[in-house]
Amino acid sequence: MRHVTINRTRDTSIFDELRETYKKLRGWKWYLSMMTCGEIELVKLIRVYDDDAHSDVDEVVVNCTSEGQVLPDLKTQTEYHYQMDSWLDKASHVLKVQAALSDFYRRRVRCMHPDGTPKVVYGVPHRVSGDKLGSLDGYGIRAIHYWSLCKAAMFALVTQGWAWAFIVWWLLHHPGDVQNAFTPAFYSLGVVTVFVTVPDLFSSRSFAPSRGKRE
């Protein structure tokens, strides 16, 4: 997880920072994965572990859940704040904010607050006092991964493009030797399956509220 400060951020640059943060947090998986951020959801973060031997907040471990109450009760605490339209209930507000976050992330909308900040930012629970996570729990957003047709096409082009060029070249110089012609294509397909597709399948099946270490 990572904290993104919004009180110094104006206009849609906050979403540029979110995209860059998402890319950094994914690390090498950003490049070796056929999945990407498809939706953004509001989540509640519950502290489950804090190593007293390390004062750095990076040692905090939390449970991340999108079930139950993912909006703070503004009547009982003052650490977090958010703005909600008076005609919406909390469940509808969550759906509206998540849809708007996803649209902003994909650069589909440009709905701005009078001060220059995207309106959706004010609908997300954001810290206005206290430390970064709070004493017991906090609130934030999480990326939901979907399969990306664009990334799949890119992997197919990179791993199979040269292989099919080799097939044509090999058959021109060795007519009838189909087995050896297709060997590089099968090897490259196997490498992508083992190191990209299979890990993506496991991560998509296991994607659920889980424990995560702050980065």
SVG drawing of the C-alpha trace seen along z (x, -y; Angstrom):
<svg xmlns="http://www.w3.org/2000/svg" viewBox="-33 -27 51 60">
<polyline fill="none" stroke="black" stroke-width="0.4" points="0.0,0.0 1.0,-3.6 -0.3,-6.9 -1.2,-9.6 -1.5,-13.1 -4.4,-15.0 -4.4,-18.3 -1.5,-19.5 -2.8,-18.0 -5.0,-19.8 -6.7,-18.8 -6.4,-15.4 -2.7,-15.1 -3.8,-13.1 -4.8,-10.3 -1.5,-10.5 0.1,-9.9 -2.3,-7.0 -1.4,-5.4 2.3,-5.8 1.9,-4.5 -0.1,-1.5 2.7,-0.8 5.4,-0.9 3.5,1.3 3.0,4.0 6.7,3.9 7.8,6.6 4.3,7.8 3.4,4.6 5.5,5.9 5.0,9.7 1.3,9.9 -1.8,10.0 -3.9,8.4 -4.3,4.7 -6.5,2.4 -10.1,2.8 -11.9,1.3 -11.2,-0.6 -13.1,0.2 -13.3,-1.4 -11.9,0.7 -11.4,0.7 -7.9,1.4 -7.8,3.1 -4.4,3.2 -3.5,6.7 0.3,6.5 2.8,3.8 6.3,4.8 7.3,2.8 11.0,3.3 10.5,1.2 9.0,-2.3 8.8,-2.7 5.2,-2.6 6.3,-0.3 6.2,2.6 2.5,2.3 0.4,5.2 -3.3,4.9 -6.3,6.8 -7.9,5.3 -11.7,5.8 -14.4,4.4 -17.2,6.1 -19.3,4.5 -18.8,0.9 -16.2,-0.7 -17.2,-4.2 -16.2,-5.7 -19.0,-7.0 -18.4,-10.7 -20.5,-11.0 -18.1,-8.9 -14.7,-9.8 -12.8,-12.8 -9.8,-11.2 -11.4,-10.7 -13.8,-12.8 -15.7,-12.5 -18.6,-14.3 -21.8,-12.4 -24.8,-13.7 -27.7,-14.1 -30.1,-12.0 -27.7,-9.0 -27.4,-6.3 -23.9,-4.9 -24.3,-1.8 -25.2,-4.0 -22.4,-6.4 -19.8,-3.6 -21.0,-2.4 -21.0,-5.9 -17.5,-6.7 -16.0,-3.4 -17.5,-3.9 -16.1,-7.5 -12.7,-6.4 -12.5,-3.7 -13.6,-6.2 -11.1,-8.8 -8.3,-6.2 -9.1,-5.3 -9.2,-9.0 -12.9,-8.9 -14.3,-11.9 -13.2,-15.3 -15.7,-16.4 -14.0,-19.0 -14.6,-20.6 -14.6,-24.5 -11.2,-24.5 -9.8,-22.4 -9.8,-19.0 -11.8,-16.2 -15.1,-15.9 -14.7,-12.2 -11.7,-12.8 -14.0,-14.4 -16.2,-11.3 -13.3,-9.0 -12.6,-8.8 -9.4,-10.7 -7.4,-11.4 -7.7,-14.9 -6.1,-14.3 -3.9,-11.7 -1.2,-9.4 -1.4,-7.8 -3.3,-4.6 -4.9,-5.6 -4.9,-3.7 -6.8,-0.6 -8.2,-0.9 -8.3,-3.1 -9.9,-3.5 -8.6,-3.6 -8.9,-2.2 -7.8,1.0 -7.3,2.0 -9.4,4.9 -7.5,6.8 -9.0,7.8 -7.6,9.6 -6.3,7.2 -6.8,7.9 -4.3,5.3 -1.6,6.9 -2.5,10.4 -2.0,9.1 1.3,7.5 2.6,10.8 1.4,12.7 3.2,10.3 6.4,10.3 6.6,14.0 5.0,15.4 5.8,12.8 9.4,13.7 8.5,17.4 6.3,17.3 8.9,15.4 11.3,18.2 8.7,20.8 8.5,19.2 12.3,18.8 12.9,22.4 10.4,24.0 11.8,22.0 15.3,23.4 14.2,26.8 11.0,27.8 8.8,30.3 10.6,30.0 7.5,28.8 8.5,30.2 11.7,28.2 10.1,25.1 7.5,24.9 9.8,25.8 10.7,22.2 7.0,21.2 6.1,24.0 9.0,23.2 8.1,19.5 4.4,20.3 5.5,22.6 7.6,19.9 4.7,17.4 2.3,20.0 4.6,20.9 5.9,17.5 2.9,15.2 -0.4,17.0 -0.3,19.5 0.7,16.9 -2.1,14.6 -4.6,17.4 -3.6,18.1 -3.6,14.4 -7.1,13.9 -8.5,16.8 -7.0,15.9 -7.9,12.2 -9.8,11.6 -9.5,9.4 -6.2,10.4 -3.3,9.4 -0.9,7.0 2.3,5.3 2.7,1.6 5.3,0.5"/>
</svg>
